[in-house]
Amino acid sequence: MPALLIADDHPLFRTALRGAAADAVADLVVHEADSLDSVLATLERETDIDLVLLDLHMPGNHGLAGLAAVRAQYPHVAVVVVSANDDPRVVRRALDHGAAGYLPKSSGLDELRDAIRAVLGCEQWLPSTLRAAVARTQSSSSDADLAARLASLSPQQFRVLTLVAKGLLNKQIADRLDVQERTVKAHLSAIFERLGVRNRTQASVVLRELELTDPARALEAQP
């Protein structure tokens, strides 16, 4: 029985996605989350989830960092990015970082159903309106390199990197992950080597490279 996690902080949008998903696949089990922390907690608890519909801009997630976190820690789970941003360059970056599909929030329910069916069938999916533009968009060498470096981290190393980026000290990270402080130090040494950085600050910058501007907030900020 396939299982889906809808990750979005807008309840009405989650309800619309849930209804379309139920129409798309028979006997689909649907979970919901409203923040990146709840996404990761749900994936840890519900080990049968096959697909995540992930909003790029929700509490705890500001761009592609959430996508990278899910792909690093739960590589067996497919992710379809759901976003108001339909810039082909952003779509290309999402695909380069492991997204199985990309769904603009302006998409109709038919497209959502098609996306869910396609990705659960192990296919990549893009809306017809974006396919040509994304195909013409070259992957940047920096993004390809960044994706490869992040993919080299183990799930636990990625968790440590995320907590470092949040400003936590080694002892705090050890308490959060229920491990010894020396284990955190060992993870950090491996993280620095695999990311090609020398310290915590540089490691944090690597994750910040995944941040994107939320189009909705950009419009709100205009005078």
N, C-alpha and C positions, 0 to 999 in steps of 0.2 A: 504494500500500500504506500504510494508516494506521499512525501511530507514536504510542506512548504513553510518558510518563515517570511512573513511580511514585515519589513523593517522601515517604519516611517513614523514621524512624530505627529502627524495629522490624523486624528481618529476617523474623520469622514473619508479621507483618501484610503486609509487601511480598509474601511468597510467596502468601498467600491472595488478595491483590489481583491478582497476576499470573495465577493460575489462573482466577479469575473473568473477567478481561479476555480471556484467550485463548478462553474459552467464548463470550464476547459477540460478538467480531468475528473473522472468519476472516482468517488471514494477518496478524495484528496484530504489529507490531514493538514490543517492550517494552524500555524502558531503566529503570534504577533509580538513585536518589540517596538519600543519608542525611543531607544537610544542605542549607541554602540555598545555600551556596557551590557545592556539587556540582550542585545544580539549575541554577544559572546557567551553570556551566562546561559542563554537558551540553547545554543549549540553545544555547550558543555553538558547540559542536562538531557537534551533530547538528541540522542546519537543517531536517530534514524532520519534526520532532515536531509533532503536531497538538494534543495534549491532555496536560495535566499534572494528576495527582491529587496535590494538595498538602496535606500535614499542616500545620495551623496552628501546632503546637508541636513544633519539631525544632531541632537545633543551628543557630544563626544566624537563626532565625525565631521571633518571639514574638508571634503574632497576625497582623494583616493586612498587616504590612510586606512579607512575602515575596510575597503576592498582588500588592501594588502594584508591587513590583520586577519581577515577571514580566510584568505587564500593561504597564508602562512601557517595558521593554527589549525585549520580544518580543510586541508587540500582536497578531500573527497567531496566537498560541498560545492556545487555550482553556484555562481553569483550572477544575477542580472542587475545591472545598475539602473536605477530609476531616478531621473533628474529632470529639472526644468531647463537644464543647460543642454542644448542640442548642437553645440559647436563641434564640427567634425574632428577638430584637434583634440578636444576633451574625450570624445568617443574613442579615438585612436589610442589615447593614453590609457583609458580604462581597459581596452582590449589587450594592450601590451602588458598591463599589470594583472591579467588573468581573468577578466570578466568574460563570461560566456555569452553575454548579450547586453544590449543597451536599449532602454525604453524611455523616450522622452515623456514627461508628464502630460504633454498635449496629445498623446496617442489615444486612439479610441479603444474601447473594450475588446473589439475583435482582434486588434493587434496584440493586446495583452494576452488574450487566449492563445494566439499563434505563438507568442514568445514562450509561454510556459510549456506548451506542447513540444516546441522545437528543442528547448534546452533540456527538458526531461528525456527527450529522445537523443540526447548527446550531440546536438547540433548547436552551432553558433547562430545567434539571431540578431538582426538589425532591422529596423523598419525600412520599408522600400524607399522612403523619402531621404534616407541617409546613406544608403549603401554605396551609391556612386561617389558621393563626396568623401566618404571615409576611405574608400578604395584608392582615391587619388591622394590621400593624406599620408605622407611618409612618416614612419615611426622615427622619433628623434633618437639619435645615438645615446644621448644622456638618459632618456627614459628607458631604453633597452638595457643600458648598463645598470641603472638603478634597480630595475625589476629583477635582473639576474642576481645582483648583490643581495637584495632582500630575500629572494627565493632560496639563497644559500643558507639562510638562517633556519635553525630548528624552530618548532613551535614555541618551546620555552624561551629560546633566545629572543624571539620576536616579542614575547611578553615582557621580557626584561628591557628590551629596547624601548618599548612603548612607555614603560614606567619611568625609565631614565628621561625620556622626552617630557614627561609630566613633572620632572624636577625632584623625584623621590631619591633619597639617599640609599646606599647599599643595604643598610639595616632595615629601612622601611620596605624595600623591595623584597628582602628575605622574609619579613613578616607577612607581607601581602601574598607571597607565593608559597609560604610555609616550607621554606628551605633554609639551609645554613648560609650565613653571610659569605663564607668562602666559596660556596657554589655560585652565588651571584657574581663574585669577582672572577671566577673561572668563565662564566658566561660572557662577562664583559670583555675579557681578553679575546675570546673567540669572536665576539661581535665586532670589536675594533679591527681585527685581522680581516674578517670577511667583508666588512664594509670599506676597508682601506682608509680608516680614520685613526686618529691618535688619542682622542679623549672623548669624554661624555658630551661636551658641547658640540663637537663635530658630528657625533652620532645622532644627536637630537636634530641637527640641521638636515640630515638625510631624510628623516620623516617629514620635516616641514616642507620639503620639496614636493610632497604629495598634496599639499593644501591647494584648494581652488576657491575662487570667489563665488559666493552664492548669488546667482542672478537676481533672485527676489530681494535680497538685502541690498544689492547694488541699486536697484530701482528705488527702494525705500529711502536710500541715502541721498538721492538726487533732490536738489532744491525745487 
